[in-house]
């Protein structure tokens, strides 16, 4: 069964450093998403990406965040200068279409900022 | 986005059906009801979705009331592996597909 894969599963970084979280969405999907979940809190939407551009973003997704689809398979989330409060699980998701089809999630990357 | 209301928790005996309610009284005519679950901080897992009609797949059944203001997710024979947080989400049609997760219902299946 096709699945969304994320790497690494766990990343530890020092405050102020840049990190890149990587995702390989399901191959024929067109819509891509990043979510995050701070420990003990809700899953929060960060950004959606379609046709090689951001289609929607939340208030959380400020200038320190960026997304990119550098080739036909990868979808990345870059955090430019990490803060302690960026520590969270980051989930990538993809769907074939938008709101009327299911989105499939990866298993997440646990980011720990120290 | 239409808001959903779910009970914070419920218990279910293994082998019995689990019926998870969700209220979404402000749902619009073309908004879908989606159900996801999250097992212990893993990635959310899609279960089922529907618009108006009842739906069934290999995991669950979704019963949507005629006025669409509420729905029930039915896990027909709960197993211990069904212990998870279950999210009922109304997906807005102008949202580019984003999912707005609430607190969900913590379901604990007991032997």
Contacts between the chains, C-beta under 8 A, distances in Angstrom:
chain1	res1	chain2	res2	distance
A	4	B	43	7.6
A	31	B	96	7.1
A	31	B	97	5.2
A	33	B	97	7.2
A	33	B	98	6.7
A	33	B	99	8.0
A	35	B	99	7.8
A	35	B	101	7.9
A	37	B	41	7.2
A	42	B	101	5.2
A	42	B	102	6.7
A	42	B	103	6.3
A	43	B	38	7.2
A	43	B	44	6.3
A	43	B	87	7.9
A	43	B	99	7.8
A	43	B	101	4.0
A	44	B	101	7.4
A	45	B	98	4.6
A	45	B	99	6.6
A	45	B	100	6.6
A	45	B	101	7.9
A	48	B	96	4.5
A	48	B	97	6.1
A	48	B	98	5.5
A	50	B	96	6.5
A	55	B	96	4.2
A	56	B	95	6.8
A	56	B	96	4.5
A	56	B	98	6.0
A	89	B	41	6.2
A	91	B	43	5.1
A	91	B	44	7.1
A	93	B	43	7.8
A	93	B	44	7.9
A	93	B	99	8.0
A	95	B	97	5.7
A	97	B	97	7.5
A	98	B	95	7.7
A	98	B	96	5.6
A	98	B	97	3.8
A	99	B	32	6.6
A	99	B	91	4.8
A	99	B	92	6.6
A	99	B	93	5.3
A	99	B	95	5.8
A	99	B	96	7.4
A	99	B	97	4.9
A	100	B	32	6.1
A	100	B	91	7.9
A	100	B	93	7.8
A	101	B	97	7.9
A	102	B	34	7.2
A	102	B	46	4.3
A	102	B	49	6.2
A	103	B	46	6.9
A	103	B	97	6.5
A	103	B	99	6.5
A	104	B	46	6.3
A	105	B	43	3.6
A	105	B	44	4.9
A	105	B	45	7.1
A	105	B	46	7.8
A	106	B	43	5.3
A	107	B	42	5.9
A	107	B	43	4.9
A	108	B	41	7.5
A	108	B	42	7.1
A	108	B	43	5.3
